[in-house]
Amino acid sequence: MLNKETVSQKTVGQIVAEDYRAAQVFRSYGLDFCCGGKVSLESACAKKDLDLATIEKDLNALDFDAGSNHNYNDWSLDFLVDYIINNHHSFVRKMLPEISFYAEKVARVHGERDPELLDILQNVNLLRSEMLGHLQKEEEELFPQIKDLVENQKKGSVKEAIVEALEDEHDKAGGLMAKIEELTRGFNPPENACASYRVLFQNLEGFQQDLHKHVHLENNILFPKALELEKRLN
């Protein structure tokens, strides 16, 4: 799948940008390819005391299945923008109210017995506020700039400061989800959990998986390619 001589020096974000199926390998080892995607695979493995050769072997053992593997890295920037809005932004807007509903319900009913549910609710509320403002900023500011850059080849369209601010917001959202994952013990409800309890944890896990892909597409593909195009026009 990947060039064995160079893969260790590529960033984890670049590896996933070239083939998104690599994400499943990185997830299995707890390697962050979205918010932490700017470090080399070699450095990421060293930081977590993982065997680089084993991970390289797993990456190269991925079965080729073109039908299920979108090559996001080859998509035009304006098409990728539309894809992110129609798939990931719509998912966030659909799921956050549902997650908030169950987080409030479960904390109200079971919070005295399981006090960590109150912390989960607090972090869910912070995540909801952070994400909704973030989507609005992307859709009203950066995404129109990217489309203007692509359609009109107009230099000065994409502002690097906005990209940096959005990446910081990705880090905040990723940090909140990491805290929620810790509080939920890896999204594992207790054995005596009711149906609402289990639905909450399932929704949170699904939200985290979508967030990882969402942030990856922006941090590792959309943002750097837009800035690269901007520089070429200057």
N, C-alpha and C positions, 0 to 999 in steps of 0.2 A: 504493500500500500504506500509506504513512505520510504524515502531514501535513507538507508541505515547509516550512511556516513554523516548525514547532516541533521537528522531528526533530533538528536540530543541538544543541539545548539539552537534549534528553533524555539520560539516561545510557545507555551501551551496554547495560547490563543490562536497563533498562526497555524498550528497543527490542526486544530478544530475547524478553523476557517477553510483549510484546504480539503478537509473531509470531516463532516459533522459526526460521522459514526465514531470518531475518536473520543467524542464526549462520553460515550458509555464506558469506555475504558477508564478515563480519568475519574468519572463518578465513582467507579468501583474501588478506586484507591484514595478517594477523598481529595483529589487534586482540583483546585479552583481554576477553571479555564475562562471564566467570565471577568469578574472584578479583578482577579489575580492573574489574568491571562498574559501579562507583559513580561513574565520571567521565563527563562529557558526551561525546557523540560529537565535538563540536567540539574539546574539549581532547585527547581521545584521538588525533584526527587530527593536531593541532598537535604533540603529543609525538613522533609517529613521522614527521613531515613528509609527511603524506599529503594528497591533494587532497580536501577535504570534498565538493565538488560532485560529483566522480566517484563517491564512495561513496554519496551520497544518490541519485544516478541509478541505481546498481546496486540499491539497496534498493527503489526504486520500480518497478524493472523486473522484480521477482520475479513469476513467473506465479502466479495464484491457483489453488490446488489443494486444496480443503477436505478431500478424502479423505486426503491425506497430511500434513495439518497439524493436530496436536493443539493445541487452544487451552488450554494448561496454566493460563493466567492466569484462566480461568473456572471451573476445577475447585474443588470444595470442599476445604478444607484436610485433612480426614480422608481423603478419597479420594486426594489428592496424596501424603500420607504413605504410604498402602498401595502406591501406584504406585512410589514411590521404593524402598521395601523390596523389592517383588517384582521389580523390573526392575534397578535400579542396585546395590542392596546384594547381591542374589544374583549379579549379574555380577562384582562385585569379589571375592566369596568363591570364585567358580568360577575366575576368571582368575589371581588372585595366586599360588596354588600352582603353576600351570602356568608362569607367567612366571618364578617363582623356580627351577623345575626347569631350564628352558632357560638361564637366566642362569648358573646354577652349572655346567651342562654345557659351555656354550660358553666360559666363562671358564677352566674346567679344561683344555679341549682346545686353545684358541687364545689364551689369555691371554698367553703368552710372546711370540707374534708380534704380537698386538694388545693392548697393555697397558691400553687404555681399557676393555676388557671387564671388568677387575677393578674399575674405578670404577663401571661400569654395575651390576655385581653388588652393590657396596656400597650404591648408591642404591636399587636394587630392594629390598634387605633393609630399609633404612630406611623405604621407602614401604610395604612390607607391614606392618611393625610399626605405623606411624602410622595406616594405613587401618583395620586390624582393630580397634584400640582406638577409633577414631573412630566406626565403625559401631555398636559396642557402646554407646558413650555416647549416640548418637542414639536407638537402639532402647530403651534402658533408662531414659533420662532425658527428653530433649526431646520425642520423639514421643508418649509417653504424656501428657505435659503438654499438648501441642497437642490431642490427642483429647479430653482432659478439658475443655479450654477450649471446644471446638466443641460437644461433646455436652451439657455441663452449664452452659455460659455462666457459668463460675465464674472470677471475677477472681482474679488472683494465681497462675494455673495455670502460665503460661509465664515462666520466669526469664530476664531479659535477659542476665545474666552467662553463662549456659550458651550462649546464642546467640552471644555475642561470642567465647567460647572455641572454639566449633565453627567459626566463621568464621576464627579464627586457624589452626586445624588445616587448613582448606581451603587457606589461603595456604601452609602448610608442604608439603602434598601437591602443590600446583601448582608450588611451587619445585623440588621433587624431580623432577617430571616434566619441567620446563623444562631442568633439568640433564641428565637422561637424553636428552632430544631433542637437546641440544647434543653430548653424547658420541657419539650414534649418527649425527650429521650429518643430522638430520632423518629418522631412522629409515631411512636408506639403507645397506644392507649393502655391503661390498666386492664386486667382481665375482666373486672366487673364493670367496665365502662358501658354506659347506655348507648343507644343508637346515635343520638346527637353528638355525644362525645367522640364516637368513631368517625362520624361524618366530618366533624371539625378537623380532626387530625388528617384524614384522607385529603380534604380540600387544601389544607396547608401544605402537605407534601406535593400535591399536584401544582400548587401555586409556585412553590420553590423550583420545581423542574422547569416550568414555563419561564420563570424569571431568569434562570440560568441561560436558557437559549436566547431569550429576549436581549439580555445584556450582552451576550456573546456576539449576536448579530450586529449590535451597535458598536460596542467597544473594539471589536477585532476586525470588523469588515466595513460597516457603513462610515463610521467617523474617520478612521485613518484614510480610507479611499477618497472621501470628500475633501479632506485636508490636502491630500496628495494632488488631487485635480486642481484645487485652488492654487497650490504652489506652481504647478506647471503653467498656469495661465498668467502668472505674474512675471 
